[in-house]
Every structure is written in C-alpha cells, then in structure tokens.
C-alpha cells in the first residue's frame, strides 16, 4: 500500500516499530490478537490495528501540499478535514480557514470566497450541491480533493445499483458529513433513504410490507429521503450501502434483516433474491473492519479498563468505544492531557453526548491491565504519549523507557 508524506510529529517511533513487526509476522492481517507491552506493574494491551488509515494519510498529505504550493493565497477547508482536533488545529496554524463546521453550518458567507482562493474538500467528501457552489464561484473543487477512495467506492456502488433500478438505503448518521455526501451522490442516480440504526431499519420494514400507512413515512424519515420518494414504489427493490465508519456488524445485520424481509414479503426464491435485493457487501471500509476486528481480538483478553483515543465527533472512534463498553470500563479521550495525576480523567460520554470528569478511574491494585486503541484519524504519536502518561501516573516511567528502547532498536 502507498506510503504518505505526513508531518513527522504525527509519527511514533514506538508504535511504528510495533506495527512494522506485526505486519512482517502477519502479512495477510489475519491475526487480531493484541500486542502486549509490560511496563513494570502496568500492562498495556494494544490493539492489532488502530490509527491513521489510508484515506486519512492521503488527506493530510494533500492538505499540507496545498499549503506548500500556494504561498500567499487564501486556503480554505470546506469543513474539518478529519475528526481530530490536533490535526485540524495544525492546519489552522498554517493559516487554513474553515468554511463550515461538521454539522454543515456556515462559519463564513459564500460571498467571501473568490475565484483564486484554494478550497480543500475533506476526507469525508462533500455533496454535489456544494461542489456546484464552488464551481459557480470559479473554484475547482477537485484540484485539492482529499475524499477517501473508499468513500468514493461507496458512491460508485450506490450509483451502479441505482442505475440497475434499485433504491439505495444508506446506513449512516443522517447529519454526518460522509452520510450527507453519500446521500447526495446516491440520490443523483436513484431514490435514496437514510437509516441510522436497526430500529430505523425495522421501521422502514413496516413500509416495505405495508404494515404502516405510507403517509407516515415522510414524518418518520423527515430529512432522510430524496425528493419525490414514494415508499409504495421505491421500496420494492433495494440495496444497502454503508457510511464507511459505522459498525460493520450493524450494517450487516441491517442488510440481512431487510433482505430477508423483502424476500419473504415478495415470496422470492432464495436463488432469485438479487431480483429484489442488491449485493453491496463491498461498501464496508477495510480500516473500519480491521480496527473493529482488532478491538474484538483485544477484548478476548482480560483487563481492568480500556482507553479509546480520538476526536469526540469521530464516528469510527465512537463505535470502538461502544464495542469496549460492552465488556469493561471504557474512557473516550482526545489525548494524554485527559489523564490527570490527581486520579481524574476527562473523557467523553457517548450516552449523554458530553465531556465529563471521573475521579478514581484507575484501580488501586497492581499489576494494572489497560487496553488501548484509537480511531482512524488519530496520530500514532498520540497513542505513544498516552502510554507514556499512564506509565508516569502509575510509577512505571523507567520501565516505559526500557520498552521503547527495546522496540526501537
């Protein structure tokens, strides 16, 4: 796979050494067991796969290249390039300004843009409507486009099954940038509806079977269907695609559920299921799959707690948190500064959607076993700094230095 030129301060000598060793020992990536780092009385259980994915490294390289190639020009990002506060802060420090926030709310007026400005499309991609707005301003939106190739793969797949006469069901968070972009590209080809979870998929099933009056569809899926969507006609042949950062198991469960429902309702023989339901298994992102599978492999071991590192608005990271929370106390943090020496941790609560501070999060017994992973937009350097911080807090700083020296040889 291509290697990218990203700032060296995002790299970690320790994590790079670990990843290179694991890759050499497991070229086919079939071993999801974690890496164990014994730091004195602190045991770190590090997930097999985590951190920057292909799409994120590609986006970072393009964004910094845009800065280097355009001295003196105004450079804008359509929205956050990736969901990592540190990386976005670095881009701002280089003078890059943001046109809108992650929710699509404007941070400036479109009229402020000029034809000689540089606008970078984020890794999540963007809508066809916003691309056209940029073109109308005289800006080429594709010149510094960082859209992840795996996101574009979903768009292409949605377009293909749409052209084949299927309605597209997008499994994704309706307000997420990537979902908005996929929805826009899909509805250009075919009727499209977004479902955020299994509950909404089951609700959609009620319209497939006619159990609910079609008129109520427009209220229950407000803002999540394409113009002119007719549930009586457009739910007879469907295909499910994935916002690439959703839980792979949930997307598969939704697809399996809707497939079986539509086959049963229309009494379609299993060998003819493709007449009603398109095969779209190839829309799941490899990095999402790898990171989630690695967490499952990590959770097969025993531990006292888990730390998941990433931006609080990162979809793929939040799903890693959900997986860990099923087994043990889990804390969603942005960086090492969330770990206070006074025995407090600042972390994000997915259930209340708010940041909180928890005291006494570290068990008193030793040895202490901590699982660690991170999202696809988290630099490896952050993971190393969290490990170092834990070592200091638990009195294992010297042991951490020895481990680093052993791995970095």
C-alpha positions in Angstrom: 0.0 0.0 0.0 1.2 3.5 -0.8 3.1 5.4 2.0 2.3 9.0 2.5 4.3 12.1 3.4 2.7 13.3 6.6 4.3 15.6 9.3 6.9 13.7 11.4 5.3 14.8 14.7 2.3 12.6 13.9 4.6 9.5 13.8 5.6 7.4 16.8 8.9 5.5 16.8 7.5 3.0 19.3 4.1 2.5 17.5 5.8 2.4 14.1 8.2 -0.4 15.3 5.3 -2.4 16.7 3.2 -2.0 13.5 6.1 -3.0 11.3 6.9 -6.1 13.4 3.2 -7.2 13.4 3.0 -6.6 9.7 6.1 -8.7 9.0 4.7 -11.5 11.1 1.2 -11.3 9.7 1.2 -10.1 6.1 -2.4 -11.3 5.5 -3.7 -9.4 8.6 -5.5 -12.5 9.9 -4.1 -12.3 13.4 -6.2 -9.9 15.5 -4.6 -10.7 18.9 -3.2 -7.5 20.6 0.4 -6.6 21.3 1.3 -6.8 25.0 3.7 -4.2 26.5 4.8 -5.0 30.0 5.8 -1.7 31.7 6.7 -2.8 35.2 3.4 -3.1 37.1 1.5 -1.7 34.1 0.4 -3.9 31.3 -0.6 -2.2 28.0 -2.9 -4.3 25.8 -2.5 -2.6 22.4 -5.0 -3.4 19.6 -3.6 -5.0 16.5 -4.9 -2.3 14.2 -5.6 1.4 15.1 -4.7 4.9 14.0 -4.3 6.6 10.7 -5.9 4.8 7.7 -5.1 5.2 4.0 -7.8 7.8 3.5 -6.6 10.0 6.4 -2.9 9.9 5.5 -3.9 10.7 1.9 -5.9 13.7 3.1 -3.2 15.0 5.4 -0.6 14.8 2.6 -2.8 16.7 0.1 -3.7 19.4 2.6 -0.1 20.2 3.6 0.9 20.0 -0.1 -1.8 22.6 -0.8 -0.3 24.9 1.7 3.2 24.4 0.3 2.1 25.0 -3.3 0.1 28.2 -2.7 2.2 30.7 -0.8 0.3 34.0 -0.4 -3.0 32.5 -1.4 -6.1 32.2 0.9 -6.7 28.5 1.6 -9.9 27.1 3.0 -11.2 23.7 4.1 -14.8 23.1 3.3 -15.1 21.6 6.8 -13.0 19.6 9.2 -10.7 17.5 7.0 -10.7 14.7 9.5 -12.3 14.4 13.0 -9.1 15.0 15.0 -8.8 18.3 16.9 -5.0 18.3 16.9 -4.7 17.8 13.2 -7.3 20.5 12.5 -5.5 22.9 14.9 -2.3 22.3 13.0 -4.0 23.2 9.7 -5.4 26.4 11.2 -1.9 27.3 12.5 -0.8 27.2 8.8 -3.5 29.7 8.0 -6.2 27.4 6.6 -9.7 28.6 7.4 -12.9 26.6 7.7 -15.9 27.4 5.6 -18.4 25.4 7.7 -18.5 23.2 10.8 -19.0 19.4 10.8 -22.8 19.9 11.0 -22.8 21.9 7.8 -23.4 25.3 9.5 -21.6 28.2 7.8 -18.7 29.8 9.6 -18.5 32.5 6.8 -20.5 33.7 3.9 -20.2 32.1 0.5 -19.8 35.6 -1.0 -16.5 36.0 0.8 -14.9 33.3 -1.5 -13.0 34.5 -4.6 -12.2 32.6 -7.7 -8.4 32.5 -6.9 -9.0 31.0 -3.4 -8.0 27.4 -2.8 -10.6 25.2 -1.3 -9.8 21.7 0.0 -12.5 19.0 0.1 -12.4 16.9 3.3 -11.7 13.2 3.5 -15.5 12.6 4.0 -16.2 14.1 0.6 -19.0 16.6 0.0 -22.3 16.9 -1.7 -22.8 17.6 -5.4 -24.7 20.7 -4.4 -21.7 22.2 -2.6 -19.3 21.2 -5.4 -21.5 23.2 -7.8 -21.5 26.2 -5.4 -17.7 26.2 -5.6 -17.7 25.9 -9.4 -20.1 28.8 -9.6 -17.6 30.8 -7.6 -14.9 29.9 -10.2 -13.1 27.4 -7.8 -12.2 23.9 -9.0 -13.3 21.6 -6.1 -11.3 18.7 -7.4 -7.9 20.3 -7.5 -7.2 19.6 -3.8 -9.8 17.0 -3.1 -8.9 14.7 -0.2 -12.0 12.5 -0.4 -11.2 9.0 0.8 -11.1 6.5 -2.1 -13.2 4.1 -0.1 -15.9 6.7 0.3 -15.8 7.2 -3.4 -16.2 3.4 -3.8 -19.5 3.6 -1.9 -20.7 6.4 -4.1 -19.8 4.4 -7.2 -21.5 1.3 -5.9 -24.6 3.3 -5.0 -24.7 4.8 -8.4 -24.3 1.4 -10.1 -27.1 -0.3 -8.2 -29.2 2.8 -8.7 -28.7 2.6 -12.4 -29.8 -1.0 -12.2 -33.1 0.1 -10.8 -32.6 -0.4 -7.1 -33.4 2.1 -4.3 -30.4 2.8 -2.1 -30.7 2.5 1.7 -27.8 4.3 3.3 -26.8 3.1 6.8 -25.3 6.2 8.5 -25.7 9.0 10.9 -28.0 11.4 9.0 -26.1 14.6 10.0 -22.6 13.2 9.5 -20.6 14.8 6.6 -20.0 11.5 5.0 -23.6 10.4 5.1 -24.7 13.8 3.6 -22.2 13.4 0.8 -23.2 9.8 0.1 -26.8 10.7 0.2 -26.2 13.5 -2.3 -24.3 11.3 -4.8 -26.8 8.4 -4.5 -29.9 10.5 -5.0 -28.5 11.8 -8.2 -29.0 8.3 -9.6 -31.9 6.8 -7.7 -34.4 7.2 -4.8 -32.4 7.1 -1.6 -33.3 6.9 2.1 -31.0 7.0 5.2 -31.4 4.7 8.2 -29.4 5.5 11.3 -29.7 2.1 13.1 -31.5 -1.2 13.3 -34.6 0.5 14.9 -35.0 2.7 11.8 -34.3 -0.3 9.5 -37.2 -2.2 11.2 -39.4 0.9 10.9 -38.5 1.0 7.2 -39.5 -2.6 7.0 -43.0 -1.7 8.1 -43.4 0.4 5.0 -41.9 -2.4 2.8 -44.6 -4.8 4.0 -47.3 -2.1 4.0 -47.9 -2.6 7.8 -47.8 1.2 8.3 -49.6 3.8 6.2 -47.2 5.3 3.6 -48.3 8.8 4.6 -46.5 8.5 7.9 -43.2 7.6 6.2 -42.5 11.3 5.5 -42.7 12.3 9.1 -40.7 9.3 10.5 -37.9 9.8 8.0 -38.0 13.6 7.7 -34.8 14.9 6.1 -33.6 11.4 5.3 -35.2 10.7 1.9 -34.7 12.1 -1.6 -37.1 14.4 -3.3 -40.1 12.6 -4.8 -39.6 9.4 -2.7 -42.6 7.1 -2.9 -42.4 4.3 -0.3 -45.2 2.4 -2.2 -43.0 2.1 -5.3 -39.4 2.7 -4.2 -39.1 0.1 -1.5 -39.8 -2.9 -3.8 -36.1 -3.3 -4.9 -33.4 -2.1 -2.5 -29.7 -2.2 -1.7 -27.9 -1.2 1.5 -24.7 0.8 1.5 -22.6 1.8 4.5 -21.3 5.2 5.8 -17.9 3.6 5.9 -17.3 4.3 9.6 -20.4 2.6 11.0 -20.2 -0.7 12.9 -19.7 -3.3 10.3 -21.7 -5.9 12.2 -24.7 -3.5 12.5 -24.6 -2.7 8.7 -24.5 -6.4 8.0 -27.4 -7.1 10.4 -29.5 -4.3 8.8 -28.8 -5.7 5.3 -29.6 -9.3 6.4 -32.8 -8.1 8.1 -34.1 -6.1 5.1 -33.0 -8.8 2.6 -34.9 -11.5 4.5 -37.9 -9.2 5.0 -38.2 -8.3 1.3 -37.7 -11.9 0.1 -40.4 -13.1 2.5 -42.8 -10.3 1.6 -42.5 -10.8 -2.1 -42.1 -14.6 -1.8 -38.9 -14.5 -3.8 -37.0 -17.8 -4.1 -33.6 -17.6 -2.4 -31.8 -18.2 -5.7 -33.6 -15.2 -7.1 -33.0 -12.8 -4.2 -30.9 -10.5 -6.4 -34.1 -9.5 -8.2 -35.2 -7.7 -5.1 -32.1 -7.1 -3.1 -28.7 -5.9 -4.4 -25.4 -7.3 -3.1 -23.5 -4.4 -1.5 -21.1 -6.1 0.9 -18.2 -4.5 -0.8 -19.1 -1.0 0.6 -17.5 -1.7 4.1 -14.2 0.2 4.6 -11.2 -2.0 5.2 -9.9 0.2 8.0 -13.2 0.2 9.8 -13.3 -3.6 9.6 -9.7 -4.0 10.7 -10.0 -1.7 13.7 -13.3 -3.2 14.9 -12.0 -6.7 14.4 -8.8 -5.8 16.3 -10.9 -4.5 19.2 -12.8 -7.8 19.3 -9.5 -9.6 19.4 -8.2 -7.3 22.2 -11.4 -7.9 24.2 -10.8 -11.6 24.2 -8.2 -10.9 26.9 -8.8 -9.8 30.5 -8.2 -6.2 31.5 -9.2 -3.7 34.1 -10.2 -0.8 31.8 -9.9 0.5 28.2 -8.8 3.8 26.7 -10.0 4.8 23.3 -8.3 7.8 21.8 -9.7 10.1 19.1 -11.9 13.1 18.3 -15.2 13.2 20.1 -17.0 13.8 16.9 -15.3 10.8 15.2 -17.9 8.2 14.1 -15.4 5.3 13.7 -13.9 6.0 17.1 -17.2 6.1 18.8 -18.0 2.7 17.6 -14.7 1.3 19.0 -15.9 2.8 22.4 -19.2 1.1 22.0 -17.5 -2.3 21.5 -15.2 -1.8 24.5 -18.1 -0.6 26.8 -19.8 -4.0 26.3 -17.1 -5.7 28.4 -15.3 -3.3 30.7 -15.0 0.3 32.0 -14.1 2.4 28.9 -12.9 6.0 28.6 -13.1 8.0 25.4 -10.2 10.6 25.5 -8.7 13.0 23.0 -5.1 13.0 24.2 -2.7 12.4 27.1 -3.8 15.7 28.8 -7.1 14.0 29.7 -5.2 11.9 32.2 -4.6 13.9 35.4 -2.1 13.0 38.0 -4.7 13.6 40.7 -6.5 10.4 39.8 -9.0 12.1 37.5 -9.8 11.5 33.8 -11.5 13.9 31.4 -13.5 11.9 28.9 -16.5 11.9 26.5 -19.7 10.1 27.5 -21.4 8.8 24.3 -24.7 8.4 26.1 -25.0 12.0 27.4 -23.0 13.4 24.5 -21.0 15.5 26.9 -17.5 15.6 28.3 -17.2 14.7 32.0 -14.5 14.2 34.7 -14.4 10.9 36.6 -12.3 10.6 39.8 -10.7 7.3 40.9 -10.8 5.8 37.4 -7.6 3.8 38.0 -8.0 0.6 40.0 -5.7 0.6 43.0 -4.4 -3.0 42.6 -1.3 -3.9 40.7 -0.5 -5.2 38.2 -2.8 -2.9 36.2 -4.0 -4.0 32.7 -5.2 -1.3 30.3 -6.4 -1.8 26.8 -5.7 0.9 24.3 -6.9 1.6 20.8 -7.5 4.7 18.7 -9.7 5.9 15.8 -8.7 6.1 12.1 -8.0 9.9 12.4 -5.7 9.6 15.5 -2.0 10.1 15.0 0.2 7.3 16.4 2.2 9.9 18.4 -0.9 10.5 20.5 -1.1 6.8 21.4 2.6 6.8 22.5 2.0 9.9 24.6 -1.0 8.3 26.3 1.1 5.2 27.1 3.9 7.4 28.5 1.4 9.4 30.6 0.0 6.2 32.1 3.5 5.0 32.9 4.2 8.2 34.7 1.0 8.2 36.7 1.5 4.5 37.7 5.1 4.9 38.6 6.4 2.9 35.7 8.3 5.7 33.8 11.6 3.9 33.8 10.1 0.7 32.5 8.4 2.6 29.7 11.8 4.0 28.6 13.2 0.4 28.6 10.3 -0.9 26.4 10.8 2.0 23.9 14.5 1.2 23.6 13.8 -2.5 23.1 11.2 -1.9 20.3 13.0 1.0 18.6 16.3 -0.9 18.1 
